[in-house]
């Protein structure tokens, strides 16, 4: 009886140590096990939690201009506006309006519209990057404190407008 309990205890310890080793090795492989005590990594973690990011894209050849340089500038501008739209979605959410029409128990029409509305200020331009030969990518960031201010102002405006 004693040897059975001892073997179960040893088997349990073996399984536990194997599980612990697998967990630690997966953290090292995926790059999670970094020096979290260094000031740079602590600042990166705080900054990541303190900001939201949005990325916008635009294709150069879809811009309406005869000059390639102007098409490039218009694509940068369009990708920046797309990034602002993405920030507004994250701050305020999206309004979805949908409708469906059924005739003789058969769906005959199904449509929906998505809309986002809001004011964004204080966004910081992080990067403008060409992607491939025909697309631009713009990344914007917004500090969490500004997001909270924007939401507060939106709620105050909504209450005044409804009253």
C-alpha positions as CSV (number, residue, x, y, z in Angstrom):
1,X,0.0,0.0,0.0
2,X,2.8,2.4,0.9
3,X,4.6,1.7,-2.4
4,X,1.4,2.5,-4.4
5,X,1.0,5.8,-2.7
6,X,4.6,6.6,-3.2
7,X,4.4,5.7,-6.9
8,X,1.3,7.9,-7.4
9,X,3.1,10.7,-5.6
10,X,6.2,10.3,-7.8
11,X,4.1,10.0,-11.0
12,X,2.2,13.2,-10.0
13,X,5.5,15.0,-9.4
14,X,6.8,13.8,-12.8
15,X,3.7,15.0,-14.6
16,X,3.7,18.3,-12.7
17,X,7.4,18.9,-13.6
18,X,6.8,17.9,-17.2
19,X,3.9,20.4,-17.4
20,X,6.0,23.1,-15.8
21,X,8.8,22.5,-18.2
22,X,6.5,22.5,-21.2
23,X,4.9,25.8,-20.1
24,X,8.2,27.5,-19.5
25,X,9.7,26.3,-22.8
26,X,6.7,27.6,-24.7
27,X,7.1,31.0,-23.1
28,X,10.7,31.1,-24.1
29,X,10.0,30.0,-27.6
30,X,7.2,32.6,-28.1
31,X,9.4,35.4,-26.6
32,X,7.2,36.0,-23.6
33,X,9.9,35.2,-21.1
34,X,11.8,38.5,-21.4
35,X,13.4,40.6,-18.8
36,X,10.3,42.3,-17.4
37,X,12.2,44.1,-14.8
38,X,14.2,46.3,-17.2
39,X,12.9,49.9,-17.4
40,X,12.5,49.7,-21.2
41,X,10.3,46.7,-21.2
42,X,8.2,48.1,-18.3
43,X,7.7,51.4,-20.2
44,X,6.8,49.4,-23.4
45,X,4.1,47.5,-21.5
46,X,2.7,50.6,-19.9
47,X,2.7,52.5,-23.2
48,X,1.0,49.6,-24.9
49,X,-1.8,49.6,-22.3
50,X,-2.0,53.4,-22.3
51,X,-2.6,53.8,-26.1
52,X,-4.9,52.5,-28.8
53,X,-3.6,52.1,-32.3
54,X,-5.4,52.2,-35.7
55,X,-4.1,51.5,-39.1
56,X,-5.5,52.8,-42.4
57,X,-4.8,51.7,-46.0
58,X,-5.2,53.2,-49.4
59,X,-4.2,52.1,-52.9
60,X,-2.2,54.5,-55.0
61,X,-3.7,53.7,-58.4
62,X,-7.2,54.2,-57.2
63,X,-6.5,57.9,-56.5
64,X,-7.9,60.4,-59.1
65,X,-5.0,62.3,-60.6
66,X,-2.9,62.2,-63.7
67,X,0.3,62.8,-61.8
68,X,1.9,59.8,-60.0
69,X,3.3,62.1,-57.3
70,X,-0.1,63.5,-56.5
71,X,-1.7,60.0,-56.5
72,X,0.9,59.0,-53.9
73,X,0.1,62.0,-51.7
74,X,-3.6,61.4,-52.1
75,X,-3.1,57.7,-51.1
76,X,-1.3,58.9,-47.9
77,X,-4.1,61.3,-47.1
78,X,-6.8,58.6,-47.8
79,X,-4.9,56.0,-45.6
80,X,-4.7,58.6,-42.8
81,X,-8.4,59.3,-43.0
82,X,-9.0,55.5,-42.9
83,X,-6.9,55.3,-39.7
84,X,-8.9,58.1,-38.2
85,X,-12.1,56.2,-39.0
86,X,-10.7,53.2,-37.3
87,X,-9.9,55.2,-34.2
88,X,-13.4,56.6,-34.2
89,X,-14.8,53.0,-34.3
90,X,-12.6,52.0,-31.4
91,X,-13.6,55.1,-29.3
92,X,-17.3,55.4,-30.1
93,X,-18.3,52.0,-31.7
94,X,-20.3,51.5,-34.9
95,X,-23.9,52.1,-35.5
96,X,-25.4,49.2,-37.5
97,X,-28.7,49.6,-39.4
98,X,-30.1,46.5,-41.1
99,X,-33.3,45.4,-42.8
100,X,-34.5,42.2,-44.3
101,X,-37.5,41.6,-46.5
102,X,-39.2,38.3,-46.7
103,X,-41.8,37.4,-49.4
104,X,-43.6,34.0,-49.3
105,X,-41.2,32.8,-46.6
106,X,-38.2,33.5,-48.8
107,X,-35.6,36.2,-48.1
108,X,-35.9,38.6,-51.0
109,X,-33.7,41.5,-49.7
110,X,-31.2,41.8,-47.0
111,X,-29.2,45.0,-46.5
112,X,-27.2,46.7,-43.8
113,X,-25.4,49.9,-43.3
114,X,-22.6,50.7,-40.9
115,X,-21.9,54.2,-39.7
116,X,-19.4,55.7,-37.3
117,X,-19.5,59.3,-36.0
118,X,-17.4,61.1,-33.6
119,X,-14.6,63.6,-33.0
120,X,-11.0,62.6,-32.7
121,X,-8.3,64.9,-31.4
122,X,-4.9,64.3,-30.1
123,X,-4.0,61.4,-32.3
124,X,-0.3,61.0,-33.0
125,X,1.1,59.9,-36.3
126,X,3.2,56.8,-35.7
127,X,4.2,55.8,-39.2
128,X,3.5,56.2,-42.9
129,X,4.7,53.0,-44.7
130,X,4.6,52.0,-48.3
131,X,3.2,48.4,-48.5
132,X,4.2,46.8,-51.7
133,X,4.4,49.0,-54.8
134,X,0.8,50.2,-54.7
135,X,-0.4,50.8,-51.2
136,X,0.2,53.0,-48.2
137,X,-0.3,52.2,-44.6
138,X,-0.7,54.9,-41.9
139,X,-0.7,54.1,-38.2
140,X,-2.1,56.5,-35.6
141,X,-2.2,56.2,-31.8
142,X,-4.4,57.8,-29.2
143,X,-3.6,58.0,-25.5
144,X,-6.1,56.3,-23.2
145,X,-6.6,59.6,-21.3
146,X,-7.7,61.3,-24.5
147,X,-10.0,58.4,-25.3
148,X,-11.7,58.8,-21.9
149,X,-12.0,62.6,-22.4
150,X,-13.6,62.0,-25.8
151,X,-16.1,59.6,-24.5
152,X,-17.0,61.9,-21.6
153,X,-17.5,64.8,-24.0
154,X,-19.6,62.6,-26.3
155,X,-21.9,61.5,-23.4
156,X,-22.3,65.1,-22.2
157,X,-23.1,66.3,-25.8
158,X,-25.6,63.4,-26.2
159,X,-27.4,64.3,-23.0
160,X,-27.6,68.0,-24.0
161,X,-28.7,67.2,-27.5
162,X,-31.5,64.9,-26.3
163,X,-32.8,67.3,-23.7
